Amino acid sequence: MDTLVFLYENAGLIAQLTWQHVQIVVIAVGAAILTGVPLGIAISQNERAARLVLYVAAITMTIPSVALFGLMIPVLSLIGQGVGFLPTVIALFLYSQLPIIRNTYTAIRNFDPALREASRGMGMTTWQRLARVELPVTVPLIMAGVRMAVVINVGIAAVATYIGAGGLGKLISRGISQSDPRQLVAGAIMVSLLAIAADYLLARLQHRLTPAGLRDPQHT
């Protein structure tokens, strides 16, 4: 009950922190999509490059978030951006790479060869085939990687409050430092709700982007 009262009395602050949280995640994952999808497509043509890229991305995922944020501080301090928004976005961008690249790579590699040959027989160029056939068919798997990246980063972004990034992590850090369970629980609840809401909205977007003939009839 105390937590609900806290949420009600601080609705304006919570809305502001939620918006900061959303901005950080959207910018980081958006940049990761712009790089990860083309990279996943590119390495699908070269097995050796695929192993190297996926290995490096997997190693990045194993680095604890606090350690990665710590590594960013001395590097970005050289340009006066050691703490705050920029190091957080860069860290989340790196964490987003593995699920996006891996799912894109897997989707393109497992694309039905018969469909590829049929599009070639129709006289499509490589880029036409990619844009009109391969990407629309592989959207569900690629979007699954994006959804995974978003959900992961909603949680990791909460830790970034310790380097001054803002967001809902402020409630959690204040709750810990002030021994105030209301703020701690409120922050945890809001982060969880944000992750659930983001996953739901992306699931709807995934459904809309999937060609009608490939949609799950249970979700129409």
MIDRENVO-701391 format. One record per residue (C-alpha): x, y, z; residue number from 1; chain. Coordinates in steps of 0.25 Angstrom, whole numbers, plus 5000, padded with zeros to 4 digits. Example, Ala and Ser with C-alpha at 12.3 -4.5 7.8 and 13.67 -1.06 7.14 Angstrom:
% residues 2
ATOM    xx    yy    zz  num  cadena
ATOM  5049  4982  5031    1       A
ATOM  5055  4996  5029    2       A
% end
This chain:
% residues 220
ATOM    xx    yy    zz  num  cadena
ATOM  5000  5000  5000    1       A
ATOM  5011  5010  5003    2       A
ATOM  5017  5007  4990    3       A
ATOM  5004  5010  4983    4       A
ATOM  5003  5023  4991    5       A
ATOM  5017  5027  4987    6       A
ATOM  5014  5024  4972    7       A
ATOM  5002  5033  4973    8       A
ATOM  5009  5044  4980    9       A
ATOM  5021  5044  4971   10       A
ATOM  5014  5041  4958   11       A
ATOM  5020  5054  4951   12       A
ATOM  5034  5050  4955   13       A
ATOM  5032  5035  4951   14       A
ATOM  5027  5039  4937   15       A
ATOM  5039  5048  4935   16       A
ATOM  5049  5036  4939   17       A
ATOM  5041  5027  4931   18       A
ATOM  5043  5036  4918   19       A
ATOM  5058  5037  4921   20       A
ATOM  5058  5022  4922   21       A
ATOM  5051  5020  4909   22       A
ATOM  5059  5030  4902   23       A
ATOM  5072  5023  4906   24       A
ATOM  5067  5009  4901   25       A
ATOM  5061  5014  4888   26       A
ATOM  5073  5021  4884   27       A
ATOM  5083  5010  4887   28       A
ATOM  5074  4999  4881   29       A
ATOM  5071  5007  4869   30       A
ATOM  5086  5009  4866   31       A
ATOM  5088  4995  4868   32       A
ATOM  5077  4991  4858   33       A
ATOM  5084  5000  4848   34       A
ATOM  5097  4993  4850   35       A
ATOM  5093  4979  4854   36       A
ATOM  5083  4975  4843   37       A
ATOM  5093  4979  4832   38       A
ATOM  5104  4972  4839   39       A
ATOM  5096  4960  4841   40       A
ATOM  5092  4960  4826   41       A
ATOM  5107  4962  4822   42       A
ATOM  5113  4951  4831   43       A
ATOM  5102  4941  4826   44       A
ATOM  5111  4940  4813   45       A
ATOM  5124  4937  4820   46       A
ATOM  5124  4926  4831   47       A
ATOM  5138  4930  4836   48       A
ATOM  5134  4944  4838   49       A
ATOM  5121  4940  4844   50       A
ATOM  5128  4932  4855   51       A
ATOM  5137  4943  4858   52       A
ATOM  5126  4954  4859   53       A
ATOM  5117  4945  4867   54       A
ATOM  5128  4941  4877   55       A
ATOM  5132  4956  4879   56       A
ATOM  5117  4960  4881   57       A
ATOM  5116  4948  4891   58       A
ATOM  5128  4952  4899   59       A
ATOM  5122  4966  4900   60       A
ATOM  5109  4960  4906   61       A
ATOM  5117  4953  4917   62       A
ATOM  5123  4966  4922   63       A
ATOM  5116  4971  4935   64       A
ATOM  5108  4984  4932   65       A
ATOM  5115  4991  4944   66       A
ATOM  5129  4987  4939   67       A
ATOM  5125  4992  4925   68       A
ATOM  5120  5005  4930   69       A
ATOM  5133  5006  4938   70       A
ATOM  5142  5003  4926   71       A
ATOM  5134  5014  4918   72       A
ATOM  5138  5025  4929   73       A
ATOM  5153  5027  4926   74       A
ATOM  5151  5025  4911   75       A
ATOM  5140  5035  4909   76       A
ATOM  5146  5045  4920   77       A
ATOM  5156  5049  4909   78       A
ATOM  5144  5056  4902   79       A
ATOM  5137  5060  4915   80       A
ATOM  5126  5050  4914   81       A
ATOM  5131  5039  4924   82       A
ATOM  5118  5039  4931   83       A
ATOM  5103  5041  4928   84       A
ATOM  5095  5039  4915   85       A
ATOM  5106  5035  4905   86       A
ATOM  5114  5024  4912   87       A
ATOM  5100  5018  4915   88       A
ATOM  5095  5018  4901   89       A
ATOM  5109  5012  4896   90       A
ATOM  5108  5001  4906   91       A
ATOM  5094  4997  4903   92       A
ATOM  5097  4998  4888   93       A
ATOM  5108  4988  4890   94       A
ATOM  5099  4979  4898   95       A
ATOM  5088  4979  4887   96       A
ATOM  5098  4974  4876   97       A
ATOM  5097  4959  4880   98       A
ATOM  5082  4956  4879   99       A
ATOM  5080  4965  4867  100       A
ATOM  5092  4960  4859  101       A
ATOM  5090  4946  4863  102       A
ATOM  5075  4945  4859  103       A
ATOM  5078  4953  4846  104       A
ATOM  5089  4943  4842  105       A
ATOM  5081  4931  4846  106       A
ATOM  5068  4936  4838  107       A
ATOM  5076  4939  4826  108       A
ATOM  5084  4926  4826  109       A
ATOM  5071  4917  4828  110       A
ATOM  5064  4924  4817  111       A
ATOM  5057  4914  4808  112       A
ATOM  5066  4912  4796  113       A
ATOM  5054  4909  4787  114       A
ATOM  5049  4923  4790  115       A
ATOM  5062  4929  4787  116       A
ATOM  5064  4922  4774  117       A
ATOM  5049  4925  4770  118       A
ATOM  5052  4940  4772  119       A
ATOM  5065  4939  4764  120       A
ATOM  5057  4932  4753  121       A
ATOM  5048  4944  4753  122       A
ATOM  5060  4953  4749  123       A
ATOM  5061  4960  4763  124       A
ATOM  5075  4966  4766  125       A
ATOM  5081  4963  4780  126       A
ATOM  5076  4975  4786  127       A
ATOM  5062  4973  4780  128       A
ATOM  5062  4959  4786  129       A
ATOM  5067  4964  4799  130       A
ATOM  5057  4975  4800  131       A
ATOM  5044  4968  4794  132       A
ATOM  5046  4954  4798  133       A
ATOM  5056  4950  4809  134       A
ATOM  5055  4962  4819  135       A
ATOM  5039  4961  4819  136       A
ATOM  5040  4946  4821  137       A
ATOM  5050  4947  4832  138       A
ATOM  5044  4958  4840  139       A
ATOM  5038  4950  4851  140       A
ATOM  5052  4944  4855  141       A
ATOM  5059  4957  4853  142       A
ATOM  5048  4964  4862  143       A
ATOM  5050  4954  4872  144       A
ATOM  5064  4958  4874  145       A
ATOM  5060  4973  4875  146       A
ATOM  5050  4969  4885  147       A
ATOM  5060  4962  4893  148       A
ATOM  5070  4973  4892  149       A
ATOM  5060  4983  4897  150       A
ATOM  5055  4975  4909  151       A
ATOM  5070  4972  4913  152       A
ATOM  5073  4987  4912  153       A
ATOM  5061  4992  4920  154       A
ATOM  5067  4984  4931  155       A
ATOM  5082  4988  4929  156       A
ATOM  5078  5003  4927  157       A
ATOM  5074  5003  4942  158       A
ATOM  5088  5000  4946  159       A
ATOM  5093  5012  4938  160       A
ATOM  5087  5022  4949  161       A
ATOM  5101  5019  4956  162       A
ATOM  5108  5027  4945  163       A
ATOM  5098  5038  4945  164       A
ATOM  5089  5034  4933  165       A
ATOM  5076  5036  4940  166       A
ATOM  5064  5027  4937  167       A
ATOM  5056  5018  4946  168       A
ATOM  5069  5013  4953  169       A
ATOM  5069  5026  4961  170       A
ATOM  5057  5021  4969  171       A
ATOM  5064  5008  4972  172       A
ATOM  5078  5014  4976  173       A
ATOM  5071  5025  4985  174       A
ATOM  5063  5014  4991  175       A
ATOM  5075  5006  4994  176       A
ATOM  5083  5018  4999  177       A
ATOM  5072  5024  5007  178       A
ATOM  5067  5010  5012  179       A
ATOM  5053  5013  5007  180       A
ATOM  5046  5001  5002  181       A
ATOM  5035  5009  4995  182       A
ATOM  5045  5015  4985  183       A
ATOM  5052  5002  4983  184       A
ATOM  5039  4994  4980  185       A
ATOM  5033  5005  4972  186       A
ATOM  5046  5006  4963  187       A
ATOM  5046  4991  4961  188       A
ATOM  5031  4990  4958  189       A
ATOM  5032  5001  4947  190       A
ATOM  5044  4995  4941  191       A
ATOM  5037  4982  4940  192       A
ATOM  5024  4988  4934  193       A
ATOM  5033  4996  4924  194       A
ATOM  5039  4983  4919  195       A
ATOM  5026  4976  4918  196       A
ATOM  5019  4988  4911  197       A
ATOM  5031  4989  4901  198       A
ATOM  5031  4974  4898  199       A
ATOM  5016  4975  4896  200       A
ATOM  5017  4987  4886  201       A
ATOM  5028  4981  4879  202       A
ATOM  5020  4968  4877  203       A
ATOM  5009  4975  4871  204       A
ATOM  5019  4982  4862  205       A
ATOM  5025  4969  4858  206       A
ATOM  5011  4964  4855  207       A
ATOM  5008  4976  4846  208       A
ATOM  5021  4974  4838  209       A
ATOM  5020  4959  4836  210       A
ATOM  5014  4956  4822  211       A
ATOM  4999  4952  4824  212       A
ATOM  5002  4938  4819  213       A
ATOM  5012  4936  4830  214       A
ATOM  5005  4941  4842  215       A
ATOM  5001  4933  4853  216       A
ATOM  4985  4931  4852  217       A
ATOM  4984  4931  4867  218       A
ATOM  4989  4946  4867  219       A
ATOM  4981  4952  4856  220       A
% end
